Structures are given as structure tokens and as C-alpha cells.
């Protein structure tokens, strides 16, 4: 019988149900990874834009620092030139003063020298202050530039660190993903094995002993003896029948045939007449011929009296079944015509008719024909009479 | 899956497209039941059913195999037909709930009163079927078929009881015919002499023992598949009678037993006897039944192969059945081959 056990589709559906939660976890992890990838890409883009900004800023700052240096240098040169002029002018003035008053102002020489040394001290301190101021200014501007650079550097460093951390987290996530997926596969394998064990346990413990063991017995095992018995009985019956038939033939049929042959021989020896066409011998066969008013001819060769089914008569004349060839020949229209012509028709006279009617009445009295039929026949004879055919020897001889 | 836990039972109602079996260890002890309800109507299970204890209540159909670890109980409740299209098997027992109707009111009186139609084999240790049609074999240790028609073999390792039932042929250790029974094929074998007993049905009517040969009944025309003693009066019915004295033959056989001989297990032939049903002794012209036997063979073969035919061939087979089968045979074939989806129960 068909259809037993779990089909492949059912096992598949069971497996699909088992791995559905596992697959959903895998999907969520994949989605997390995708999000992480996109964030990393955005981070990379931001970092590249920041790097571009840093490079443009650094180029700008460098340009500005260069400008500042140029400006500071030019100012220093100008300041130095001015100081040199002031010194020169002061020296010239002092020298002039010294020359003008040398002769006459000896008392002012010391004061003038003192003034000159004071001026020189002031000049050197001015120079120092101016140089310090310029240097301070340069340092300040340089420090400001360096500050921006340091900020940019720290920002780049921070970006680097973050990128590194992102990479680390990606690696960690990937390891975690592999670990989870491995556990998913293990769980899938174990569930598949569990389901398989369950299926095979059902098959081995329930299906095989209940269904398979019984169904593997071929039907022939239950039918063989009955079929052999049938065969044997039919064979023995057939042998008995054959033996019976043989015995019937031997004990009954053959003696009958032998006796029949002996009887036929006896009759032939005692009563048979040899017939041959050369000797002109003829055989007389009893036949009844009737011709009705319309000329229809009916012949009955070697008629035997048999019971009739009609209501008026109980007996009829029926052919014996022998002389079939003669009966068939008499059925031919030409033969019938010749036969009729060969007949000598003689009408019954009154005494003969009366005798016939008397015989009919006697038959009705004996119950062999019905009374109405007898009365009707008597009326017919009265009305129409009856002609009887008699064949002459000469005429029959002409008809062969 | 439309399974609902009701107390200690798992109940399925209505249409279920898949198979049913315990998915967890905790579900195994539950009684699994297919239940035809007012709301959902007859149940229709397109898959198979496996469980420890199975019960089918009310009308419905199961397309796949039914395999029970313990017992399988069928209870149509007289409200319709239960159909099992892939056989029913159990490690324990298969039984139908007893009905209160007599022989005349069962499928013996009218085949359409059957409560169960099973296509496939019925396999279990102890089998008790009442008012059931099995288009397959029945195998068990002890088998009781009451008011049943089994278009197949009834095989019992121990005892077989046929109570107002018709089988194709039988094979068992002990056989008992109760009431009017019929055999579709005059073939049977038992170890002990068959017993023929009268039978009193649930309404108190007593039926004398009577076994008939179905092909001879069928040759008449639209004879039923069951033996109906109340339809008497025809020569063919009387001519179909099987006689215990003449038609059951005691045949000497030898069995091979393994017995210890001089400390070793050896195969020894032990003479035994079998009682075999055979029409071979009769002066019976089976040629006259040739057309009927050929029809029965054709119907059985096409009915068993039907599921493997292409749809066009199935349609032609239906036409063939309509031309060859009696009304009872046609009804059985249609019920046994109609799928769950086609029947509209889905």
C-alpha cells in the first residue's frame, strides 16, 4: 500500500521550522554588519574630508606664518635701520657737540659724555626692548600657529584612534558573528540529527514491526496451499472423469455399438434387398402429400405421429428426420409441380365421405380431436367434398 | 496546524493540510483526537497521523497513513463516514465503537450505511471492525470483522471471526463464521476445523450460519456484496451456498519446526493438518462464471492501481467501473479512490 511515513516535504517543513529562528538571528547579525559597514564608510569619508581640511588649513597657516615671518623680518630691518640712523644721528650730534663745544665747554664734556653714555644705554635698551617685543610678537604668532597645528594634529590623532577602534570593533564583531554562526550551524546539525533520530526511531520501533514485517510477506504465502489444493482436486477430478468416461465407453458404449452392429447385420442378412440402379429396383418411402385449395403443396416424408400444441387436435404428423435429401428435393417448386401433376385426383363419393365423417366423429368422441373441429370438418366435407390423389405406377416412373 | 490542547487531549478539527505527530517529549503522553464538530464540520487531514493513542470521532477523512504506537479507536457515531485513504496501523489494537444496529440496518442491508471506509491495509495486534469496508488486507493476531466487507485478505495469526461479513479470502489458525457470510473468492486456510455458528445481532434477531460464494450471486445481476438471507428464493442464491462437509478439505501438511535433537537445534518436519476451502470437488462449470470472475479481477486490479493512473486514464477507469461494477462495488471503488480534496471535505 502506498503512502506511509513522513514524506520528504514534511521532513523539509520540520527542518525549515527548526532553522527559522536561527536564520532570523543570522539575518539580524548581517543587518548589524551592514550598518557597521556603512558607518565605517561614512567615517572614512569624514576622515578624508578632515584630512583635506587639515592639509588646506596647514597650507594656509604655513602661508600665514611665512607672511608673518616676512613681515617681522621686514619690520626688524626697518627698526634696525631706524636704530642705526638714530645712533648715527646721536653720534653725529654728539660729535658735533663735542667739536662745537670742545674748545669752549670742557665742563660740559663730562656731562655730554654722560649724556652720550646715557643715550647709548637707552638706545641699547630700546634696541633690546624692540627686539624682545618683535621676538615676543613672532613667538606669539608662531605659538598661535603651532596651537592650530597641534589642534589639527590632535584631531588627526583622534580620528586615527577612532578609526583604529572602529577596525577593532569590526574585527571583534566579525569574530562574534563567526562564533554565533558556528553555534547556529551546530544547533541546526543537532536538530537535524534529533529529527532524523526521531523519524528513524518511529520507523524502527513502530513502522517496521507493525507495517513492514507484515507487508513483506508475499500474498502467495497465504494462497499457495489453497491454490495447490485446488489444482490437486481439479486434477484428481479430471482423472476420475477420464477414468469414468473410459469405463463408460468400455463397459456400456462399445457393447451397445457391437450389439447394434450385430443386429444390423442380422436384419440385413434376413431382410435386406440389394438395390442397384441397373436392376431398376425402387424403394418405396411413405410420404404424405396435401394440396390446398390455392394449390399450395405440403409434403411430409416418412411422417411420425407426435403430440400437437393446437387446441383442436392433439396429434400431428411430423417428419421423422430421415430421408432428408428426398424431403429437400420435394421442397423444390419444380419437383412439387411434377409431383402434383403425377397425381391422379379422385373425388370421394358419398359413401366414402360418410365413412370419413364417421371416423372424424369417432376421433372427437375419443378426445383425439376437439368436437367443434370435428363439426367444422364435417361441414367442410359436406360443402366441398374431398379429392384424394393416387399416383399411377407409370406416372411415377416417369418422374424421377 | 489546528491543534488545540483540551485537558489531556490534543484535538484537531476542520481542515488540516499537514501531518500530525508529537513535536516534543511532553506531547507524547497526550491522547490525540480528530473530532468532527458542529462549528468546523467533518475533519479533513491531508497528511499522516502518528501518536501514542489516537482516536477519530465523527465523520471525516485522513489522506495519509495512520500509525499508532498504542491503540487506535474509531468512532463514527452513526453520523457519517470516516475514510482512511492510506491504511491504519497500530502497535496495539484497532477498534471501532460498537453500534446498536442489527444486521439489516448495517452495511449488509445497504452498503451506503457503512461507517468506515479504509483504503489500504489494517494492521495491528487485535483488530475489531464493525460496519467497515476495507479495500485492502486485514492483518492481526486476533481479528473480528462484524458486518464488514474486506476486498482483500483477512489474515489472523490466531483467531479470525467473521460475523455477517464478506472477505476475499482468509488465512488463520482458527476461523469462525457467524451468521450469513460471503466469500468473494472461494479460498481459505485454517489450522483447525472451521466453525459455523449462528449469530444474534444487537436487536436480538438470530441469523443461522450460512456462507455463500459471491461470484455466483453476482452472476445474477445486482446482487449485494454481502450475504442477505432475507433475499432468498432464487436458484442462484441457493446454488451459491458453500457446504462445510464438502467444500472444506482436510489436507495433510508437514511443518518445519526447530527442536533440540541431541543437544542441537535441528529442523524437523512435523506432520500437521490444514483445512482448506476449495471448490475443486464440485461438479461446477466455472466457465459459466468466467465473465463474472474476469469482471471482479478487472475491478480489483484497476481499483488498486488507480492512484498511479494519469487523470485521463482515471476518467476512463471510472467509465469502465460504471459499465462493469454492481452498484455496491461502484460505491466502494468511488469511496476508496476519491481524494480528501476532491471530496470537498477540505
Interface residues (C-beta under 8 A of the other chain):
Chain A: X1 X2 X3 X4 X5 X6 X10 X13 X202 X206 X207 X209 X210 X211 X214 X215 X219 X222 X223 X225 X226 X227 X229 X230 X231 X232 X233 X234 X237
Chain B: X18 X19 X21 X47 X48 X50 X63 X64 X65 X67 X69 X85 X86 X87 X89 X90 X91 X119 X120 X121 X123 X124 X136 X139 X153 X155 X169 X171 X187 X188 X189 X249 X251 X253 X274 X276 X277 X278 X279 X280 X281 X307
